[in-house]
Amino acid sequence: MFLNTPESVNSLTNMVSLEDLARKEYEVEGRRLKPSKVWKVQPKGRKGFVMALFKTPDGKTVRKVIAKVDEQGNIIT
């Protein structure tokens, strides 16, 4: 891969962003849903996680951990 190709920088560095995770569908309570909100939770100097908020068709709101975060803040899927 070369830097002048039309591929994104994220694919060159193999890093995942919160926007990439927000576009994916996840299995939640037997359904494939896209998250309505995604955020990173990381206490200072510790491993963290990426939390997502889902709205089910029956009106219920569900939280789910969708990825892990290392000590440097990089998202691990």
GUVOLO-691197 format. One record per residue: residue in one letter; x, z, y of N, C-alpha, C in turn; residue number from 1. Coordinates in nm, 2 decimals, padded with zeros to 4 digits. Example, Ala and Ser with C-alpha at 12.3 -4.5 7.8 and 13.67 -1.06 7.14 Angstrom:
! residues 2
+------+--------+--------+--------+--------+--------+--------+--------+--------+--------+-----+
! code !    n.X !    n.Z !    n.Y !   ca.X !   ca.Z !   ca.Y !    c.X !    c.Z !    c.Y ! pos !
+------+--------+--------+--------+--------+--------+--------+--------+--------+--------+-----+
!    a !  01.32 !  00.78 ! -00.57 !  01.23 !  00.78 ! -00.45 !  01.32 !  00.78 ! -00.33 !   1 !
!    s !  01.28 !  00.71 ! -00.22 !  01.37 !  00.71 ! -00.11 !  01.29 !  00.79 !  00.00 !   2 !
+------+--------+--------+--------+--------+--------+--------+--------+--------+--------+-----+
//
This chain:
! residues 77
+------+--------+--------+--------+--------+--------+--------+--------+--------+--------+-----+
! code !    n.X !    n.Z !    n.Y !   ca.X !   ca.Z !   ca.Y !    c.X !    c.Z !    c.Y ! pos !
+------+--------+--------+--------+--------+--------+--------+--------+--------+--------+-----+
!    m !  00.08 !  00.00 ! -00.12 !  00.00 !  00.00 !  00.00 !  00.09 !  00.00 !  00.12 !   1 !
!    f !  00.04 ! -00.07 !  00.22 !  00.12 ! -00.08 !  00.35 !  00.03 ! -00.03 !  00.46 !   2 !
!    l !  00.09 !  00.01 !  00.57 !  00.02 !  00.07 !  00.68 ! -00.06 ! -00.03 !  00.76 !   3 !
!    n ! -00.03 ! -00.16 !  00.75 ! -00.11 ! -00.26 !  00.82 ! -00.23 ! -00.31 !  00.74 !   4 !
!    t ! -00.26 ! -00.25 !  00.63 ! -00.37 ! -00.29 !  00.55 ! -00.50 ! -00.23 !  00.61 !   5 !
!    p ! -00.61 ! -00.28 !  00.58 ! -00.74 ! -00.22 !  00.64 ! -00.78 ! -00.09 !  00.58 !   6 !
!    e ! -00.71 ! -00.04 !  00.48 ! -00.75 !  00.09 !  00.42 ! -00.73 !  00.20 !  00.51 !   7 !
!    s ! -00.81 !  00.31 !  00.49 ! -00.80 !  00.42 !  00.58 ! -00.67 !  00.50 !  00.56 !   8 !
!    v ! -00.64 !  00.58 !  00.66 ! -00.52 !  00.67 !  00.65 ! -00.54 !  00.77 !  00.54 !   9 !
!    n ! -00.67 !  00.82 !  00.53 ! -00.69 !  00.92 !  00.43 ! -00.66 !  00.87 !  00.29 !  10 !
!    s ! -00.69 !  00.74 !  00.26 ! -00.66 !  00.69 !  00.12 ! -00.51 !  00.68 !  00.10 !  11 !
!    l ! -00.43 !  00.66 !  00.21 ! -00.29 !  00.65 !  00.19 ! -00.23 !  00.79 !  00.17 !  12 !
!    t ! -00.28 !  00.89 !  00.23 ! -00.22 !  01.02 !  00.21 ! -00.29 !  01.10 !  00.10 !  13 !
!    n ! -00.40 !  01.05 !  00.04 ! -00.48 !  01.12 ! -00.06 ! -00.54 !  01.25 ! -00.01 !  14 !
!    m ! -00.57 !  01.26 !  00.12 ! -00.63 !  01.37 !  00.17 ! -00.78 !  01.35 !  00.18 !  15 !
!    v ! -00.86 !  01.45 !  00.16 ! -01.00 !  01.45 !  00.17 ! -01.05 !  01.52 !  00.29 !  16 !
!    s ! -01.14 !  01.46 !  00.37 ! -01.19 !  01.53 !  00.49 ! -01.33 !  01.58 !  00.46 !  17 !
!    l ! -01.38 !  01.67 !  00.55 ! -01.51 !  01.72 !  00.54 ! -01.62 !  01.61 !  00.55 !  18 !
!    e ! -01.59 !  01.51 !  00.63 ! -01.68 !  01.39 !  00.64 ! -01.69 !  01.32 !  00.50 !  19 !
!    d ! -01.58 !  01.31 !  00.43 ! -01.59 !  01.24 !  00.30 ! -01.67 !  01.32 !  00.20 !  20 !
!    l ! -01.66 !  01.45 !  00.21 ! -01.74 !  01.54 !  00.12 ! -01.88 !  01.54 !  00.16 !  21 !
!    a ! -01.91 !  01.52 !  00.29 ! -02.05 !  01.52 !  00.33 ! -02.13 !  01.39 !  00.29 !  22 !
!    r ! -02.05 !  01.28 !  00.27 ! -02.11 !  01.16 !  00.23 ! -02.15 !  01.15 !  00.08 !  23 !
!    k ! -02.09 !  01.23 !  00.00 ! -02.11 !  01.23 ! -00.15 ! -02.24 !  01.30 ! -00.19 !  24 !
!    e ! -02.29 !  01.26 ! -00.31 ! -02.40 !  01.33 ! -00.36 ! -02.35 !  01.43 ! -00.47 !  25 !
!    y ! -02.42 !  01.55 ! -00.48 ! -02.39 !  01.65 ! -00.57 ! -02.51 !  01.69 ! -00.65 !  26 !
!    e ! -02.48 !  01.75 ! -00.77 ! -02.58 !  01.79 ! -00.86 ! -02.62 !  01.93 ! -00.81 !  27 !
!    v ! -02.75 !  01.95 ! -00.77 ! -02.80 !  02.08 ! -00.72 ! -02.94 !  02.10 ! -00.78 !  28 !
!    e ! -02.95 !  02.20 ! -00.87 ! -03.08 !  02.23 ! -00.93 ! -03.14 !  02.12 ! -01.00 !  29 !
!    g ! -03.06 !  02.04 ! -01.07 ! -03.11 !  01.93 ! -01.15 ! -03.13 !  01.80 ! -01.07 !  30 !
!    r ! -03.10 !  01.80 ! -00.95 ! -03.12 !  01.68 ! -00.86 ! -02.99 !  01.63 ! -00.80 !  31 !
!    r ! -02.98 !  01.51 ! -00.77 ! -02.86 !  01.45 ! -00.69 ! -02.90 !  01.45 ! -00.54 !  32 !
!    l ! -02.83 !  01.54 ! -00.47 ! -02.86 !  01.55 ! -00.32 ! -02.73 !  01.54 ! -00.24 !  33 !
!    k ! -02.75 !  01.49 ! -00.12 ! -02.65 !  01.49 ! -00.02 ! -02.66 !  01.62 !  00.07 !  34 !
!    p ! -02.55 !  01.68 !  00.11 ! -02.55 !  01.80 !  00.19 ! -02.60 !  01.77 !  00.33 !  35 !
!    s ! -02.68 !  01.87 !  00.39 ! -02.72 !  01.86 !  00.52 ! -02.61 !  01.92 !  00.62 !  36 !
!    k ! -02.53 !  02.01 !  00.57 ! -02.42 !  02.07 !  00.65 ! -02.30 !  02.10 !  00.55 !  37 !
!    v ! -02.18 !  02.08 !  00.60 ! -02.06 !  02.11 !  00.52 ! -01.96 !  02.18 !  00.61 !  38 !
!    w ! -01.90 !  02.29 !  00.56 ! -01.80 !  02.36 !  00.64 ! -01.70 !  02.43 !  00.55 !  39 !
!    k ! -01.58 !  02.46 !  00.62 ! -01.47 !  02.52 !  00.54 ! -01.47 !  02.67 !  00.57 !  40 !
!    v ! -01.45 !  02.75 !  00.47 ! -01.44 !  02.89 !  00.48 ! -01.30 !  02.93 !  00.43 !  41 !
!    q ! -01.21 !  02.98 !  00.52 ! -01.08 !  03.01 !  00.47 ! -01.02 !  03.14 !  00.55 !  42 !
!    p ! -01.02 !  03.25 !  00.48 ! -00.96 !  03.37 !  00.55 ! -00.81 !  03.34 !  00.58 !  43 !
!    k ! -00.76 !  03.40 !  00.68 ! -00.62 !  03.38 !  00.72 ! -00.52 !  03.41 !  00.61 !  44 !
!    g ! -00.44 !  03.31 !  00.58 ! -00.33 !  03.32 !  00.48 ! -00.38 !  03.32 !  00.33 !  45 !
!    r ! -00.50 !  03.29 !  00.31 ! -00.56 !  03.29 !  00.17 ! -00.62 !  03.16 !  00.14 !  46 !
!    k ! -00.64 !  03.14 !  00.01 ! -00.71 !  03.02 ! -00.04 ! -00.86 !  03.03 !  00.00 !  47 !
!    g ! -00.91 !  02.92 !  00.04 ! -01.05 !  02.91 !  00.08 ! -01.14 !  02.82 !  00.00 !  48 !
!    f ! -01.25 !  02.78 !  00.05 ! -01.34 !  02.69 ! -00.02 ! -01.42 !  02.61 !  00.08 !  49 !
!    v ! -01.49 !  02.50 !  00.04 ! -01.57 !  02.42 !  00.12 ! -01.72 !  02.45 !  00.07 !  50 !
!    m ! -01.80 !  02.50 !  00.16 ! -01.94 !  02.53 !  00.14 ! -02.03 !  02.42 !  00.19 !  51 !
!    a ! -02.14 !  02.39 !  00.12 ! -02.23 !  02.29 !  00.16 ! -02.38 !  02.35 !  00.15 !  52 !
!    l ! -02.46 !  02.30 !  00.24 ! -02.60 !  02.34 !  00.25 ! -02.68 !  02.22 !  00.21 !  53 !
!    f ! -02.77 !  02.25 !  00.12 ! -02.86 !  02.14 !  00.06 ! -03.01 !  02.18 !  00.09 !  54 !
!    k ! -03.09 !  02.08 !  00.12 ! -03.24 !  02.10 !  00.13 ! -03.30 !  02.02 !  00.01 !  55 !
!    t ! -03.37 !  02.10 ! -00.07 ! -03.44 !  02.03 ! -00.19 ! -03.57 !  01.97 ! -00.14 !  56 !
!    p ! -03.62 !  01.88 ! -00.22 ! -03.75 !  01.82 ! -00.18 ! -03.87 !  01.92 ! -00.17 !  57 !
!    d ! -03.86 !  02.03 ! -00.24 ! -03.97 !  02.13 ! -00.24 ! -03.95 !  02.22 ! -00.12 !  58 !
!    g ! -03.85 !  02.20 ! -00.03 ! -03.84 !  02.28 !  00.09 ! -03.74 !  02.39 !  00.08 !  59 !
!    k ! -03.68 !  02.41 ! -00.04 ! -03.58 !  02.52 ! -00.06 ! -03.45 !  02.48 !  00.00 !  60 !
!    t ! -03.37 !  02.58 !  00.05 ! -03.24 !  02.56 !  00.10 ! -03.14 !  02.63 !  00.01 !  61 !
!    v ! -03.04 !  02.55 ! -00.04 ! -02.94 !  02.60 ! -00.14 ! -02.80 !  02.58 ! -00.08 !  62 !
!    r ! -02.72 !  02.69 ! -00.10 ! -02.58 !  02.68 ! -00.07 ! -02.50 !  02.66 ! -00.20 !  63 !
!    k ! -02.39 !  02.58 ! -00.19 ! -02.31 !  02.56 ! -00.31 ! -02.16 !  02.53 ! -00.26 !  64 !
!    v ! -02.07 !  02.59 ! -00.34 ! -01.92 !  02.56 ! -00.31 ! -01.90 !  02.42 ! -00.38 !  65 !
!    i ! -01.84 !  02.33 ! -00.30 ! -01.82 !  02.19 ! -00.35 ! -01.67 !  02.16 ! -00.36 !  66 !
!    a ! -01.58 !  02.24 ! -00.30 ! -01.44 !  02.21 ! -00.31 ! -01.36 !  02.34 ! -00.28 !  67 !
!    k ! -01.23 !  02.34 ! -00.32 ! -01.14 !  02.45 ! -00.30 ! -01.04 !  02.41 ! -00.18 !  68 !
!    v ! -00.99 !  02.50 ! -00.11 ! -00.89 !  02.48 ! -00.01 ! -00.77 !  02.56 ! -00.03 !  69 !
!    d ! -00.65 !  02.50 ! -00.02 ! -00.52 !  02.57 ! -00.05 ! -00.48 !  02.66 !  00.08 !  70 !
!    e ! -00.37 !  02.73 !  00.07 ! -00.33 !  02.81 !  00.18 ! -00.30 !  02.74 !  00.31 !  71 !
!    q ! -00.25 !  02.61 !  00.30 ! -00.22 !  02.53 !  00.42 ! -00.35 !  02.47 !  00.48 !  72 !
!    g ! -00.46 !  02.48 !  00.42 ! -00.58 !  02.42 !  00.47 ! -00.62 !  02.28 !  00.42 !  73 !
!    n ! -00.54 !  02.24 !  00.31 ! -00.57 !  02.11 !  00.25 ! -00.69 !  02.12 !  00.15 !  74 !
!    i ! -00.78 !  02.03 !  00.15 ! -00.90 !  02.04 !  00.06 ! -00.86 !  01.98 ! -00.07 !  75 !
!    i ! -00.89 !  02.05 ! -00.18 ! -00.86 !  02.01 ! -00.32 ! -00.99 !  01.99 ! -00.38 !  76 !
!    t ! -01.01 !  01.87 ! -00.43 ! -01.14 !  01.84 ! -00.50 ! -01.13 !  01.85 ! -00.65 !  77 !
+------+--------+--------+--------+--------+--------+--------+--------+--------+--------+-----+
//
